[in-house]
């Protein structure tokens, strides 16, 4: 009978857990292993609680950000009318009154991305330090691993929504054009009403990316690796590849996936698996698709393509096709290219 450790990891005896990372990093290894991360029920341990509470408050806001973004309507009609009738001041005023509160929302999302950077670095500092092996981090800090998974999930959801709302960039562009004209007319009156030019420039760069939160996540992780010279890069990439392989194992084995109490957890694992692969591909020197990668991309892509609801899965395949860094490298096999229909 499989043993269950206090953090919720189910293992087929200590020897198997002791070889967990070895098995996960060797795609040719035939040894079978049992591992289940309880994303639905794990709780922070005493040693995790301080960091967990700080991260949890940011994740709570992340949910509110997603809900707000889902209801973002945009001002396309008002902007179209204003541009088509540049001499009609009432239409210019109407468009401005609609756009201004929308830009306040965009400012909030951007400011959240800065806060997002902080908790990413904080979690990586705990999950990738030299105080424990990756196996020990997994065994004793499962609640923090779940939070990192939630960060990946938020990233995927935010960027998916942003790509389906072209009004975001349209609204912000109109705002900046109108602001320039208004400043020329009455700059003093506007000083306390708008974002600074510097803030607007940063926001413009942020929203110019097709996947802005992924850019923040990958840049922050790369910066973490660069700034922590005492930590081998392998600490971070092992953490990421282990998460990807464990998610795949739980998804492809009904013994584990049947333990999920709701379908959302199943989809959550898919999004996290793809999200962590994309992040690994941005951080690892040769990426996720090379033969030397610790992630079995062939098995991962087949798993996604074998799912019955391909409508939801296609978005994940597109994320692998268009948001990874090394897919088009010469080291990517023809098999992988064919599976992704490149």
N, C-alpha and C positions, 0 to 999 in steps of 0.2 A: 504493500500500500504506500502511495506517495506521501512523503512527509511535507508538512506545511510549516514554514517559518513564521514568526510573529509579524513580519512585514507584509505577509500575503503572498510570498513567492512559493509556489508549489514545486517541489523538486523530487526527483526519483532517487532519493538518498544523497548524502553528502558528496560521494565521489563524482556524481554527475554534475551537481552544482559547482563543484570545484573545477570541473573542466568546461564550464559553461562558455567562457569566452573563447577557449580553444576551439570548441565545437562551432561556435557562431562565426569564428573568423576563418574556418577551413571548410570551404564549400565541397571539398572532396571527401570530407570526413563522413563515415557511414554510421557512427555511433548515434543512437537515438537518445534524445533527452526530453525531459518534461519541465516546462516552465510556464507559469501563469501569473501575469501581473493583474491584480484586482483593481482595475481602474474605477470600478463602481463603489467599492467599499473601503479602500485603504485610508487610513488615518495617520496624521503626522505623529511621529514619536517625539519624546521629550527633546531629543537633540535636534530635531528638525523644526520644532514649533516656532522659533524666533524668525527664521527666514521664511517659513511657510506663511505666517501671518502677514508679513510684509508683501509677499508675492500675491497672496490671496486677495488683498484689498485692490491691487491693480487688476487682477483677473475679473473681479466683480465689476469694475468700471469697463473692462473690455466687453463684457456682455451687454452693458448699456450702450456702448459705442456701436456694436453690431446691430442692436435693435434700432438705434437712431438712424444708422446708415440704410437699413432696410426700408425705411420710410422717407428717404430723401427723394423729394419730388423734382427739384430743380426749377429753373425759371426760363425754360426754353421758349415758351410762347411770349412771355413779356419781353425777353431779350430780342426775339425776332421782330416784334412790333417796334421796339425802340430803334433797332438798326435800320429797319425799312423806312422809318419816318424820323430821321435825325433832327429835323427842325421842330418837331412836336414835343415841347417841353413836358407836357403832361404824361406822355408815354415814357420819356426818359426817367421821370420821377417815379412812375409806377414800377418800372423795371428795377430801379435802384432800391426801392422799398422792399421788393421781393428778394432781391439778391443779397442785400446787406445781412439779414439774419442767417441766410444760407452760408455765407462766408464765415460767420461766427461759428457755425457747426464745423466747417472745414478747418478752422483754426483750432478748435477743440480736438479734432482727430489728429492733427499734426502735433499738437502739444502732448497728446497721449503717446505718440510714437517716441518722443524724447524720454518720457517716463518708462516706456517699454524697454528702451535700451538699458536702463538701470537694472531692472529686474532680470533681464537676460544675463547680464554680466554677473549679477549676484548669484543666480542659480548655477551658472557654469563654474563659478569659483568654488562652490560647495561640491558639485557633482564630479568635477574633474581634477580635484586637488590630489596631492601625493600622499595624503594621510591614509588612504585606503586604495585597494585595487578597484578596478571597475566592478568586479563581482561583489565586493564588499559594499560599494556604493549602492548597487542594485538591491542587495539584501536589506540594508539598513535605512535607506532613504527613498523608499518607494513613493511616498507622498510627494516628494520633490520631483521625482521622475514624472509623476502624473502631472504636476504643474508645468513642467517643461513641455509635456505632450499637449497640454491645454494652450500653451503659447503657440505651438505649431498649428494647432487647430484654429485658433483665432486668426493667425496669419493667413492661412488658406482661405478662410471664410471672408475676411476683410478684403483681400485682394480679388477674390471671385466677385464680390459685390461691386467693388470699385470698377472692375472691367466692364460691368453691365450698366454702368451709369455714366454715359458720356457727358451728361449735364454738369458733372463736377468741374471738369476743366473749362467747359464753356462758361459756367457761372463765374469762375474765378478770373478768367480772362476778361469778361465784361466788367467785373468789379475793378480790376486794375486799370483798364482803359478809362472808365468813368472817374475813378479816383484821381487819375492824372489831370483830367480836365477840371475837376472840382478844386484840386489843390491850387491850380493856377488862378482860380477865381477867389477862393477864400481859404487859405491854408490854416489860419489860426483857428477857425471854427472846427476844422477837421481833426486837430491834433489829438483830442481825447476820444475820438469816435472810431478810429480805424487802427489796423495793425501797422506797425512801423514798416518802412521800406525794406529793412533788413529781414524782418519776419516774413513779409510778402515774398521776398526773393527765395527764402528757404522753403516756404510753402509751395512756391511754383516748382522748384526742383523736386520736391517730394511727390507732388501729384503728376509730374511729367512721367514718372516711372509707371509702367503697366502694372507692376506688382510692388507698390511702395513699402508695404510691411515686410515682405520678403527681403527687400533691399536693406531695410533696417536690421532685420534678424541676421542676415548673412554678413553685413558689414560689422555689426557688433561682435559676432562670433569670431570673425577674422581679426578684429582689433584685440579681442580678448587673448587670442593665441599669440599675437605679436607682442603684446604688452607684458605677458606673463612668461618671461624667458625661463623661469625656473620650472615651468611645466612643459613636458614634452608635447609636441603637437599631437602625438599619438593618444595622449590622455583624452583629448577632446574628440578626435575622430573615432576612437574606440567607443566612447560614450554614445556617439551618434549611430554608428553602425550596429552596436548592440541593440539599441532601441528599435532600429528598423527591422532587424532580424527577429527580434522577439515579437514584434507586432505581426510580422508575416507568419510566424509559427502559430500564434494564437488564432489567426484568421483562417489558415489553411487546414488546421486540425480541428474537426468537429468536437473532439473531446474537450477542447478549451473554449471554442466559440460558442458552444451550447451553454456555457456557464453565464454568458452575458444575459442580464435580466431584461434588456430592451434593445431594440434594433439600433437605436442611436449610438450605443456603445460600439456596435459592430462597424458602423460607418465612421465613427470617431477613430477607431483603430486604422482604418484605411487611410483617412486623411492624415493622421499622424505618421503613418508609415511613409507615405509619399512626401510629406513635408520634411521629415528628417532626412530622407534620401536627397532631396533638393538641397538642403542645408549642407549635408555631407559633401555633395558635389561642388558646392561653392567654396568649401573650406579645405578639403583634401587636395594636395598637390596634383594628383592625377585624376581625381574625381571618382564618381560612383560606377562608371560604365567600363572602366578598364578591367582586364582580367585579374589584376592584382587587388582589385577592390575587395573589401571585406563584406560586401553586400551582394547577394545573389540576385542580380537584376533580371536575369532570365526567368527565374522562378517568381519574382515579384510581379513582373509585367504579365506573365501568364495567369497568375492569381487574379489580377485586376480584370483581365479580359475574359476570364471564365465566369465572372459574376453575371447573374441573370438580368439585373437592372443596369443595362449599359448606359442609360441616360445619365445616371449619377457617376458612373465609372469613367465616362468619356472625359469629364472635366479633370479627373486625376491623370489620365493619360496625356491630356493636353498640357497639364502642368509639367509633366516629365519631358514632353516634347519641346516646350517653348520657354521654360523658366530655369532649366538646368544650364550649366556652364560648359560641361565637357562632352555632351552627347555627340557633337559633330567632330570630336577628335579622331585621329587615325586609329587610336587604340580601342575604339568602340567596335565591337564585332558586327559582322553582317547579320548575324542572328538577332542581335538586339535591334539593329536598324529595321530589319524586316518585321519584328514583332511590333514596333512602333510605327510601321508603315512609312518609313522615311525614304 
